[in-house]
Amino acid sequence: MDLTQLEVFRAIAQEGSVTAAAGKLHRVPSNVSTRLRQLEEELGVELFRREKLRLHITDAGRTLLDYADRLLALASEAKERVSGQHPSGVFTLGAIESTAAVRLPPLIARYHQTWPAVDLDLSTGPSGEMIEGLLGGRYSAIFIDGPPRHPQLEGVAVFDEELVLISSLNHPPVTHAAQISGARIYAFRANCAYRRRFENWFAREDAAPGKIFEMESYHGILACVSAGAGLALIPRSMLETMPGRKSVQAWPLADDQGRLAIWLVWRKNGETANLRAMIGLLNRQSPTEGATVFAAQEE
């Protein structure tokens, strides 16, 4: 099993067909088919189930795909670190939704202008999903609320953020969780770090939210809150960009409990030329003063 076979296998898994994978890899389909057959023979398992013109990955294939992502990422990292090359190639970033929407557009535009040889790919999702992707080799670096709490990760604080409680316009003022114990709450899925902060805010005051309704977007959350259906905790920077921001009240949490930092996080000892270029841009434009790189501490 070599890296070329893994690269071919991953391309087929991503594209769903030999023909599409061949186009992505700039190879002829027969070569891709041969590489896949050799890999399956070597491993003694079927990696895909054939159905007409489509290939459907098997359980064994999914297991291998996780390892392939990590091995190919590690190989790319090793090549860049040894060669000391300028930023180039694929740079995969992950980010939580609010940071991607508000903070990253000007940064990414500047990065593209400065390093046009880099193919920057941005994905968004909850912080827990981002961390899993980083550890699994799917991302080169991620933007999440920090600091990171995994011993294999390190990073740097890059943006200041504030979470505010939003309510309908006629709701009484709120600064403490005890004032809204039992209230209906709107939030993202359980692996969202902001949701965990919200739940911990209640717990610190021996209070508890009522029913938590899981939503998929800040716009959906804002619509529900403005209609008087419940409350939510969202980044102030995100709220300020939304058309319906004047339809809700925003309440800062007492004692600066809503203050936090957004971090750029990567695998420990995993700096590449692409990542160093990103850190350089952030150091020149980040509003966080005195940003310093920290290795994560295990909780």
C-alpha positions as CSV (number, residue, x, y, z in Angstrom):
1,M,0.0,0.0,0.0
2,D,1.6,3.3,-1.1
3,L,0.6,6.9,-1.1
4,T,-0.4,6.9,-4.7
5,Q,-2.9,4.1,-4.1
6,L,-4.3,6.0,-1.1
7,E,-4.6,9.2,-3.2
8,V,-6.5,7.3,-5.9
9,F,-8.7,5.6,-3.3
10,R,-9.6,8.9,-1.6
11,A,-10.4,10.6,-4.9
12,I,-12.8,7.7,-5.8
13,A,-14.4,8.0,-2.4
14,Q,-14.9,11.7,-2.8
15,E,-16.1,11.6,-6.4
16,G,-18.2,8.4,-6.4
17,S,-16.8,7.0,-9.7
18,V,-13.6,6.0,-11.4
19,T,-14.2,8.4,-14.3
20,A,-14.7,11.4,-12.1
21,A,-11.7,10.5,-9.9
22,A,-9.5,10.0,-13.0
23,G,-10.5,13.5,-14.2
24,K,-9.7,15.0,-10.8
25,L,-6.3,13.3,-10.7
26,H,-5.5,13.9,-14.4
27,R,-5.1,10.1,-15.0
28,V,-6.8,7.8,-17.4
29,P,-9.7,5.7,-15.9
30,S,-7.9,2.4,-16.6
31,N,-5.0,3.5,-14.5
32,V,-7.3,4.5,-11.6
33,S,-9.2,1.2,-11.9
34,T,-6.0,-0.8,-11.8
35,R,-4.7,1.1,-8.7
36,L,-8.0,0.4,-6.9
37,R,-8.0,-3.2,-7.8
38,Q,-4.4,-3.6,-6.6
39,L,-5.2,-2.0,-3.3
40,E,-8.3,-4.2,-2.7
41,E,-6.3,-7.3,-3.6
42,E,-3.5,-6.3,-1.2
43,L,-5.9,-5.6,1.7
44,G,-8.1,-8.6,0.9
45,V,-11.4,-6.6,1.1
46,E,-13.8,-4.7,-1.1
47,L,-13.5,-1.0,-0.6
48,F,-16.5,-0.1,-2.8
49,R,-19.8,-1.8,-3.7
50,R,-20.4,-1.6,-7.5
51,E,-23.9,-0.5,-8.6
52,K,-24.2,0.4,-12.3
53,L,-22.1,3.5,-12.9
54,R,-21.7,4.4,-9.2
55,L,-19.3,3.2,-6.5
56,H,-20.6,3.1,-2.9
57,I,-18.0,3.0,-0.2
58,T,-18.1,-0.1,2.2
59,D,-17.6,-0.1,5.9
60,A,-14.0,-1.3,5.3
61,G,-13.6,1.6,2.8
62,R,-14.8,4.2,5.4
63,T,-12.3,2.9,7.9
64,L,-9.5,3.1,5.4
65,L,-10.6,6.6,4.3
66,D,-10.0,8.0,7.8
67,Y,-6.4,6.6,7.8
68,A,-5.9,7.7,4.2
69,D,-6.8,11.3,5.1
70,R,-4.4,11.3,8.0
71,L,-1.5,9.6,6.1
72,L,-1.8,11.9,3.1
73,A,-2.0,15.0,5.3
74,L,1.1,13.8,7.2
75,A,3.0,13.1,4.0
76,S,2.1,16.6,2.6
77,E,3.2,18.2,5.9
78,A,6.5,16.3,5.9
79,K,7.2,17.3,2.3
80,E,6.6,21.0,3.0
81,R,8.6,21.1,6.2
82,V,11.6,19.4,4.6
83,S,11.5,21.4,1.4
84,G,10.8,24.8,3.0
85,Q,8.8,25.7,-0.1
86,H,6.8,28.9,-0.5
87,P,3.0,28.7,0.2
88,S,1.3,26.6,-2.6
89,G,-1.0,23.7,-3.2
90,V,-4.2,22.9,-1.2
91,F,-4.8,24.6,2.2
92,T,-7.9,23.3,3.9
93,L,-9.5,25.5,6.6
94,G,-12.4,24.8,8.9
95,A,-14.3,27.5,10.9
96,I,-17.3,27.9,13.1
97,E,-20.2,29.6,11.2
98,S,-20.1,33.1,12.8
99,T,-16.3,33.4,12.3
100,A,-16.5,32.3,8.7
101,A,-19.3,34.8,8.0
102,V,-18.0,37.8,9.8
103,R,-14.3,37.6,10.3
104,L,-12.8,35.6,7.5
105,P,-14.0,37.1,4.2
106,P,-11.5,40.0,4.2
107,L,-8.7,37.7,5.5
108,I,-9.3,35.1,2.8
109,A,-9.4,37.8,0.1
110,R,-6.0,39.1,1.3
111,Y,-4.6,35.6,1.5
112,H,-5.7,34.9,-2.1
113,Q,-4.1,38.2,-3.3
114,T,-0.8,37.5,-1.5
115,W,-0.5,33.8,-2.2
116,P,-2.3,33.0,-5.5
117,A,-0.6,29.6,-5.8
118,V,-2.5,28.4,-2.8
119,D,-5.9,26.6,-3.4
120,L,-7.6,27.6,-0.1
121,D,-10.7,25.5,0.7
122,L,-13.0,26.6,3.6
123,S,-15.6,24.5,5.3
124,T,-17.9,25.4,8.2
125,G,-19.5,23.5,11.1
126,P,-19.8,23.2,14.8
127,S,-16.5,23.4,16.8
128,G,-16.6,19.8,17.8
129,E,-16.9,18.7,14.2
130,M,-14.0,21.1,13.3
131,I,-11.7,19.6,16.0
132,E,-12.5,16.0,14.8
133,G,-11.7,17.0,11.2
134,L,-8.4,18.6,12.3
135,L,-7.3,15.5,14.3
136,G,-8.5,13.3,11.4
137,G,-6.4,15.1,8.8
138,R,-9.3,16.7,6.9
139,Y,-8.2,20.2,7.8
140,S,-4.8,22.0,7.9
141,A,-6.1,24.4,10.5
142,I,-9.4,25.6,12.1
143,F,-10.9,28.7,13.6
144,I,-12.8,27.9,16.8
145,D,-13.4,29.4,20.2
146,G,-10.3,28.6,22.3
147,P,-8.0,27.9,23.7
148,P,-7.8,24.3,22.4
149,R,-8.0,21.6,25.1
150,H,-6.5,18.6,23.3
151,P,-2.8,17.7,23.8
152,Q,-2.2,17.2,20.1
153,L,-3.3,20.7,19.2
154,E,-1.8,24.2,19.5
155,G,-2.8,27.6,18.3
156,V,-3.0,31.3,18.6
157,A,-5.7,33.7,19.7
158,V,-6.7,35.9,16.7
159,F,-10.1,37.6,17.3
160,D,-11.9,39.0,20.3
161,E,-15.6,37.9,20.5
162,E,-18.5,38.6,22.8
163,L,-21.6,36.4,23.2
164,V,-24.8,38.3,24.0
165,L,-28.2,37.0,25.0
166,I,-31.0,38.0,22.6
167,S,-34.6,38.3,23.4
168,S,-37.8,39.8,22.0
169,L,-38.1,43.6,22.2
170,N,-40.6,43.5,25.0
171,H,-38.6,41.0,27.2
172,P,-37.4,42.3,30.6
173,P,-33.6,42.9,30.9
174,V,-31.5,39.8,31.4
175,T,-27.9,39.6,32.8
176,H,-28.0,36.5,34.9
177,A,-29.1,33.0,34.1
178,A,-31.3,32.7,37.3
179,Q,-33.5,35.4,35.7
180,I,-34.5,33.1,32.8
181,S,-34.2,29.6,34.5
182,G,-36.7,27.3,32.7
183,A,-36.9,29.5,29.6
184,R,-37.1,28.1,26.1
185,I,-33.8,28.2,24.3
186,Y,-32.6,28.2,20.7
187,A,-29.2,26.8,19.9
188,F,-27.1,24.8,17.5
189,R,-26.3,21.1,18.0
190,A,-24.8,19.7,21.2
191,N,-21.2,19.7,19.7
192,C,-21.4,23.5,19.3
193,A,-19.0,25.2,21.8
194,Y,-21.3,28.2,22.1
195,R,-24.2,26.0,23.2
196,R,-21.9,24.4,25.8
197,R,-21.0,27.9,27.1
198,F,-24.7,28.7,27.3
199,E,-25.5,25.6,29.3
200,N,-22.5,26.2,31.6
201,W,-23.7,29.7,32.2
202,F,-26.9,28.3,33.6
203,A,-25.1,25.7,35.6
204,R,-22.8,28.2,37.3
205,E,-25.9,29.9,38.8
206,D,-27.7,26.6,39.7
207,A,-30.2,27.4,37.0
208,A,-31.3,25.4,34.0
209,P,-32.8,26.2,30.6
210,G,-36.2,24.9,29.6
211,K,-36.6,23.0,26.3
212,I,-33.6,23.5,23.9
213,F,-34.6,23.7,20.3
214,E,-31.8,22.9,17.9
215,M,-31.5,25.1,14.9
216,E,-29.3,25.1,11.8
217,S,-28.7,28.8,11.2
218,Y,-28.4,32.1,13.0
219,H,-31.1,33.6,10.8
220,G,-33.5,30.9,12.0
221,I,-32.6,31.5,15.6
222,L,-33.1,35.3,15.2
223,A,-36.5,34.8,13.6
224,C,-37.7,32.6,16.5
225,V,-36.4,34.9,19.1
226,S,-37.8,38.1,17.5
227,A,-41.2,36.4,17.4
228,G,-41.0,35.9,21.2
229,A,-40.7,32.2,21.1
230,G,-37.6,32.0,23.3
231,L,-34.0,33.2,23.9
232,A,-30.6,32.5,22.4
233,L,-26.9,33.3,22.9
234,I,-25.1,34.5,19.8
235,P,-21.9,36.4,18.9
236,R,-22.4,40.2,18.9
237,S,-20.4,40.5,15.7
238,M,-22.8,38.1,13.9
239,L,-25.9,39.9,15.2
240,E,-24.6,43.2,14.0
241,T,-24.5,41.9,10.4
242,M,-28.0,40.5,10.3
243,P,-30.9,42.4,8.7
244,G,-33.3,41.6,11.6
245,R,-31.0,42.7,14.4
246,K,-33.3,45.6,15.3
247,S,-36.2,43.1,16.0
248,V,-34.5,41.8,19.2
249,Q,-32.8,43.1,22.3
250,A,-29.2,42.2,23.0
251,W,-28.1,41.7,26.7
252,P,-24.4,41.5,27.7
253,L,-23.7,38.8,30.3
254,A,-22.7,40.0,33.7
255,D,-19.0,40.1,34.8
256,D,-17.8,39.8,31.1
257,Q,-18.9,36.1,31.0
258,G,-19.7,36.5,27.4
259,R,-16.1,37.5,26.4
260,L,-14.0,35.0,24.6
261,A,-11.3,34.7,21.9
262,I,-11.4,32.9,18.6
263,W,-8.3,30.9,17.9
264,L,-6.6,29.6,14.8
265,V,-5.7,26.0,15.8
266,W,-3.5,23.3,14.1
267,R,-1.9,20.0,14.9
268,K,1.1,20.3,17.2
269,N,4.3,20.5,15.3
270,G,2.2,20.8,12.1
271,E,3.1,24.2,10.8
272,T,3.4,24.4,7.0
273,A,4.3,27.2,4.7
274,N,0.6,27.8,4.0
275,L,-0.2,28.0,7.7
276,R,2.7,30.3,8.5
277,A,1.5,32.6,5.7
278,M,-1.9,32.7,7.3
279,I,-0.5,33.4,10.8
280,G,1.6,36.2,9.3
281,L,-1.5,37.9,7.8
282,L,-3.3,37.5,11.1
283,N,-0.5,39.0,13.1
284,R,-0.6,42.1,10.9
285,Q,-4.4,42.6,11.1
286,S,-5.8,40.8,14.1
287,P,-7.5,43.0,16.7
288,T,-6.3,40.7,19.5
289,E,-3.3,42.5,21.0
290,G,-0.2,40.5,22.0
291,A,-1.4,37.2,20.4
292,T,0.9,34.4,21.4
293,V,1.1,30.7,20.3
294,F,0.1,28.3,23.0
295,A,0.2,24.5,23.1
296,A,-3.1,23.0,24.2
297,Q,-3.3,21.6,27.8
298,E,-5.2,18.4,28.4
299,E,-8.3,18.9,30.6
